[in-house]
Amino acid sequence: MEFMSAFNVCASGLAAQRAKMDVVTSNLANINTTRTPEGGAYRRKSIVFSSEPLKGGFDDILRKVKVEDVVENKERIKMVFDPTHPDANPEGIVAMPDINTVSEMADMISANRAYEACVTAFDATKNMAFKALELGK
């Protein structure tokens, strides 16, 4: 068995879940951001994963995770009445990001569990490699 193939699959999963956690963290950090360098309110971002065959793996049976893109949600902005806000229009309406904290926290927990699963798989593969080396003693 090729242990390096399993390590590569685990590593791609770890990197993908880390990227997902970064996107979720960015969404939570900007939940009240009404001004961005691009102009307007912050827009929720989400990550797109894809799979690709592991080169040198078991005849393309093994696939690794790839971060395909980070996309910005173009249509989700909520309008809030707050005439005291500095970014309010003449009618007192402020464009705010439409980010659901509960949904973001659920995504964060999901990414955390997937990351833990990848760490467990990595550790199990490492232990199998050590046991295989002990057989040769």
Backbone hydrogen bonds, N-H to C=O, Kabsch-Sander energy under -0.5 kcal/mol:
donor,donor_aa,acceptor,acceptor_aa,energy
3,F,1,M,-0.9
6,A,2,E,-1.1
7,F,3,F,-2.3
8,N,4,M,-2.4
9,V,5,S,-2.2
10,C,6,A,-2.4
11,A,7,F,-2.6
12,S,8,N,-2.1
13,G,9,V,-1.9
14,L,10,C,-2.5
15,A,11,A,-2.4
16,A,12,S,-2.2
17,Q,13,G,-2.4
18,R,14,L,-1.9
19,A,15,A,-2.0
20,K,16,A,-2.2
21,M,17,Q,-2.3
22,D,18,R,-2.0
23,V,19,A,-2.0
24,V,20,K,-2.4
25,T,21,M,-2.5
26,S,22,D,-2.2
27,N,23,V,-2.3
28,L,24,V,-2.5
29,A,25,T,-2.5
30,N,26,S,-1.5
31,I,28,L,-1.2
33,T,30,N,-1.4
34,T,32,N,-0.5
36,T,40,G,-0.7
39,G,36,T,-1.3
42,Y,33,T,-2.0
46,S,71,V,-2.5
48,V,69,D,-3.0
49,F,47,I,-0.5
50,S,66,K,-2.5
52,E,64,K,-2.1
54,L,62,L,-2.3
55,K,53,P,-0.7
57,G,54,L,-1.9
59,D,57,G,-2.4
61,I,58,F,-1.5
64,K,52,E,-2.9
66,K,50,S,-2.9
68,E,48,V,-2.4
68,E,66,K,-0.9
69,D,48,V,-1.4
71,V,46,S,-2.6
71,V,69,D,-0.5
73,N,44,R,-3.2
74,K,72,E,-0.7
77,I,75,E,-1.2
78,K,96,M,-2.5
80,V,78,K,-0.6
80,V,94,V,-2.7
82,D,80,V,-0.8
82,D,92,G,-3.0
85,H,82,D,-1.7
88,A,85,H,-1.7
89,N,93,I,-2.4
92,G,89,N,-2.5
94,V,80,V,-3.2
96,M,78,K,-3.2
96,M,94,V,-0.7
98,D,76,R,-1.0
99,I,97,P,-1.2
100,N,98,D,-0.5
101,T,99,I,-0.7
104,E,100,N,-2.3
105,M,101,T,-2.5
106,A,102,V,-2.2
107,D,103,S,-2.2
108,M,104,E,-2.2
109,I,105,M,-2.5
110,S,106,A,-2.3
111,A,107,D,-2.5
112,N,108,M,-2.3
113,R,109,I,-2.6
114,A,110,S,-2.3
115,Y,111,A,-2.3
116,E,112,N,-2.5
117,A,113,R,-2.3
118,C,114,A,-2.1
119,V,115,Y,-2.2
120,T,116,E,-2.4
121,A,117,A,-2.4
122,F,118,C,-2.5
123,D,119,V,-2.6
124,A,120,T,-2.5
125,T,121,A,-2.2
126,K,122,F,-2.3
127,N,123,D,-2.5
128,M,124,A,-2.1
129,A,125,T,-2.2
130,F,126,K,-2.3
131,K,127,N,-2.3
132,A,128,M,-2.2
133,L,129,A,-1.9
134,E,130,F,-1.9
135,L,131,K,-1.3
136,G,132,A,-0.7
136,G,133,L,-0.7
137,K,134,E,-1.4
